[in-house]
Amino acid sequence: MSSSPAEPQAAYFPIRVVSNETGVNAITLRAWERRYGLITPKRTAKGHRLYTEADIHLIRKVVSLLERGIPISQAKSMLENGTPEAEPLASMPAQPSQWHQYRARLNQAVNEFDDAALASVMDEVTSFFPADITLRFLLLPLHQQLHEQMSTPLGGARFAFFAGFLEGRLTSRLSEAPEGQTKGTLVLANTTQEDALELLLLGIMLRPLGVRILRLGGLVPPADISAMVNELTLQGAVIRVTGHPNDQQLQQLQNLAAETGQLIFAIGHNQDQTDLLRRKGIVTLSGDLQQDALTVRDVLTGIQS
């Protein structure tokens, strides 16, 4: 499926801009082009991809179908056959989206502490959808749902069960080489006793953006992170901090930023701590993991737009 012919004055956008506009990372966009022929972007003299407004509109159509849980191969067929973008699958008005069905199955497996059922659903989902899409439409919403239920009977245990399962499934992915040109290497470390699943998920989302991750397990003192960054000449670290750091913790974070002279990104803090952490030399992230991954990538590569 190729792009519409461009007008002479048509605007062209690099893949980074398209990724930011659509929420689909560059690795996935290139896969859609190579494997499925969904889009045929223009090329510069140096071979860089350029996309039109029509391409962006088409990508958003694909995303809207993926949101319903329709695999990419089926999405291509539906678009080629002229399925209207806004058509709500009227022939199945009472059916929940495929993502809701997957989430319901995962939620049931979590409620029953059934790791075999969890594995079965995850195997099925990952055979149809790339990791970033699975995280965006399935795992992150379920993680948030379970987090909100932690105060209910067994809620904390179920959240921990799901977090442990995901950690086991996803940790090995961090050891895989980043796809495409490597933009740098960051330490991934938890400086608190609190849940580190979101930190791991952020690391997973950074890998297809070309960022190599060295993950440290358990509670890691900032001094150890500083020593590792300096010893290995790394580009910085992504760390989880506590919601309201005390004076000692703030001093440790300031020392980490000062001693390394590198980028130290932080998640986990309450938003009212943002300005304080920034004054200590920490690059604060928003908690929106998809956007945070793009922010880390852009800051790491010196892209400010």
C-alpha positions in Angstrom: 0.0 0.0 0.0 1.8 3.1 -1.2 1.5 6.7 -0.2 -0.7 9.1 -2.2 1.2 11.2 -4.8 2.5 14.3 -3.2 1.8 17.9 -4.3 4.9 19.9 -5.2 4.5 22.0 -2.1 3.5 19.0 0.1 5.2 18.9 3.5 7.5 16.0 4.3 8.3 14.7 7.8 11.2 12.6 9.0 10.5 9.3 10.8 11.2 10.8 14.2 8.4 13.4 13.8 6.0 10.7 12.5 6.8 8.5 15.5 6.1 11.4 17.9 2.9 12.3 16.1 1.5 8.8 15.9 2.9 7.1 19.0 4.4 4.3 16.8 8.1 3.9 17.2 10.5 4.0 14.2 11.4 0.3 14.4 7.7 -0.6 14.1 7.2 1.9 11.2 10.0 0.4 9.3 8.7 -3.1 9.9 5.3 -2.1 8.6 7.0 -0.9 5.5 9.2 -3.9 4.9 7.0 -6.8 6.0 3.6 -5.6 5.1 4.0 -2.9 2.5 1.7 -0.6 4.4 3.6 2.6 3.6 6.1 3.6 1.0 7.8 6.8 2.2 9.9 9.0 0.0 13.7 8.8 0.4 16.3 11.6 0.6 19.5 11.4 -1.4 21.1 9.8 1.7 18.3 7.2 2.0 16.4 8.8 5.0 12.7 8.2 5.0 10.3 11.1 4.5 6.5 10.8 5.2 3.6 12.9 4.0 0.4 14.0 5.8 -1.3 11.1 4.0 1.2 8.7 5.4 0.5 10.0 8.9 -3.2 9.7 8.4 -2.8 6.1 7.2 -0.6 5.2 10.2 -3.3 6.6 12.5 -5.9 4.4 10.7 -3.7 1.4 11.4 -3.3 2.4 15.1 -7.1 2.7 15.4 -7.5 -0.9 14.1 -4.8 -2.1 16.4 -6.6 -0.5 19.3 -9.5 -2.9 18.5 -7.1 -5.8 18.8 -6.9 -6.4 15.0 -3.5 -7.9 14.0 -1.5 -5.9 11.6 -1.9 -8.4 8.7 -5.7 -8.1 9.0 -5.5 -4.3 9.4 -3.7 -4.1 6.0 -6.4 -6.3 4.4 -9.2 -4.2 5.9 -7.6 -0.9 4.6 -7.0 -2.3 1.2 -10.7 -3.4 1.0 -11.8 0.1 1.9 -13.0 -0.5 5.5 -14.1 3.0 6.8 -11.7 4.3 9.5 -14.6 5.1 11.9 -16.6 2.0 11.3 -17.2 0.5 14.7 -17.4 -3.1 13.4 -21.2 -2.8 13.4 -21.6 -6.5 12.7 -20.3 -7.2 16.2 -21.9 -4.5 18.3 -21.9 -6.5 21.5 -18.4 -7.8 21.2 -15.6 -6.1 23.2 -12.4 -5.3 21.4 -9.8 -8.1 21.2 -7.6 -6.1 23.6 -10.5 -6.2 26.2 -10.8 -9.9 25.6 -7.1 -10.4 26.1 -7.1 -8.2 29.2 -10.1 -10.1 30.6 -8.2 -13.4 30.1 -5.1 -12.1 31.7 -7.0 -10.6 34.6 -8.7 -14.0 35.2 -5.4 -15.7 35.2 -4.0 -13.2 37.7 -7.1 -13.5 39.9 -6.5 -17.3 40.0 -2.7 -17.0 40.3 -2.5 -19.2 37.2 1.0 -18.6 35.7 0.4 -21.2 32.9 -2.7 -19.3 31.7 -0.8 -16.1 31.8 2.0 -17.6 29.7 -0.5 -19.0 27.2 -2.2 -15.6 26.7 1.1 -13.8 26.4 2.4 -16.3 23.8 -0.7 -15.7 21.8 -0.6 -11.9 22.0 3.1 -11.6 21.1 2.7 -13.9 18.1 0.3 -11.2 16.6 1.6 -7.9 17.9 5.0 -6.3 18.4 6.2 -5.6 22.0 5.6 -1.8 22.0 2.0 -2.3 20.8 1.4 -5.0 23.4 2.8 -2.8 26.1 0.7 0.2 25.0 -2.7 -1.5 24.6 -2.6 -4.4 27.0 0.2 -4.7 29.6 0.3 -1.0 30.8 -3.5 -0.7 31.2 -3.7 -4.0 33.1 -0.7 -3.0 35.3 -2.6 0.3 36.1 -5.8 -1.6 36.8 -4.1 -4.0 39.2 -2.3 -1.2 40.9 -5.6 0.6 41.6 -6.9 -2.6 43.2 -4.0 -3.1 45.6 -6.2 -2.1 48.6 -8.7 -4.9 47.9 -8.3 -8.3 49.5 -5.4 -10.1 47.8 -5.0 -7.0 45.6 -1.4 -6.5 46.6 -0.6 -10.2 46.1 -2.2 -10.2 42.7 -0.3 -7.1 41.6 3.0 -8.6 42.9 2.2 -11.9 41.1 1.6 -10.1 37.8 4.7 -7.9 38.2 6.8 -11.0 39.0 5.5 -12.8 35.9 6.2 -9.8 33.6 9.6 -9.3 35.1 10.5 -12.8 34.3 9.1 -12.6 30.7 10.6 -9.2 29.9 14.0 -9.0 31.6 15.6 -11.3 29.0 14.6 -8.8 26.2 16.9 -6.2 27.7 19.9 -8.3 26.9 19.0 -8.3 23.2 21.0 -5.8 21.1 19.1 -2.6 20.3 17.6 -2.5 16.8 19.2 0.0 14.4 21.9 2.4 15.3 22.7 2.5 19.0 22.2 6.0 20.5 23.8 5.2 23.8 23.9 3.0 26.8 22.1 3.7 30.1 22.1 2.0 33.5 18.6 1.0 34.6 18.4 0.9 38.4 15.9 1.1 41.3 17.1 3.3 44.2 14.0 2.5 46.3 12.4 -0.5 48.0 9.3 0.2 45.9 8.0 -1.7 42.8 10.3 -1.5 39.8 8.0 -2.9 37.1 7.4 0.5 35.5 11.2 1.0 35.3 11.6 -2.4 33.5 8.7 -1.5 31.1 10.4 1.8 30.3 13.6 -0.1 29.6 11.8 -2.4 27.2 10.3 0.5 25.4 13.7 2.1 25.0 15.4 -0.9 23.3 13.6 -0.5 19.9 14.5 3.2 20.0 18.1 2.3 19.8 19.0 2.7 23.5 21.1 -0.1 25.1 20.1 -0.9 28.7 22.2 -2.4 31.5 19.7 -3.4 34.1 20.7 -3.7 37.8 18.4 -5.8 40.0 17.3 -5.1 43.5 18.0 -1.9 45.5 20.9 0.0 44.1 22.6 2.9 46.0 23.2 6.0 43.8 27.0 5.8 44.6 27.1 2.4 42.9 25.3 3.8 39.8 27.8 6.7 39.7 30.7 4.3 39.9 29.3 2.1 37.1 28.6 5.1 34.8 32.1 6.5 35.2 33.9 3.1 35.0 32.2 2.1 31.8 31.9 5.6 30.3 28.2 5.3 29.9 25.8 8.0 28.8 23.9 8.0 32.0 21.1 6.2 33.9 17.4 5.8 34.2 16.5 5.4 37.9 13.4 5.0 40.0 13.2 7.4 43.0 10.8 7.6 45.9 7.8 9.9 45.7 9.1 12.4 48.2 12.9 12.1 48.6 14.3 13.2 52.0 17.3 15.5 52.4 19.8 12.6 52.4 18.3 11.0 49.3 18.2 14.4 47.5 21.9 14.9 48.3 22.7 11.4 47.0 20.9 12.2 43.7 22.7 15.5 43.4 26.0 13.8 43.9 25.1 11.2 41.3 24.4 13.9 38.7 27.5 15.9 39.6 29.9 13.0 39.8 28.9 11.4 36.5 28.3 14.6 34.6 25.9 12.5 32.5 22.1 12.3 32.0 20.3 11.0 35.0 16.6 10.3 34.2 14.1 9.7 37.1 10.6 8.2 37.4 8.6 7.5 40.4 8.6 11.0 42.0 5.5 12.9 42.8 5.0 15.8 40.3 5.3 18.4 43.1 8.9 17.2 43.4 9.8 17.9 39.7 11.3 21.4 40.1 13.3 20.3 43.2 14.8 17.3 41.4 15.6 19.3 38.3 17.6 21.8 40.5 19.6 18.8 41.7 20.5 18.0 38.1 18.0 15.2 37.5 16.0 14.9 34.3 12.5 14.2 35.5 10.1 12.0 33.5 6.3 12.3 33.4 5.2 8.7 34.2 3.7 8.3 30.7 6.0 5.5 29.7 5.5 5.8 26.0 6.2 9.5 26.0 9.0 9.1 28.5 10.8 6.6 26.2 10.7 9.2 23.4 11.9 11.9 25.8 14.9 9.8 26.9 15.7 9.0 23.2 15.5 12.7 22.2 17.5 14.1 25.1 20.1 11.4 24.7 20.6 12.2 21.1 20.5 16.0 21.6 17.2 16.4 19.7 15.1 19.2 21.3 12.3 19.4 18.7 
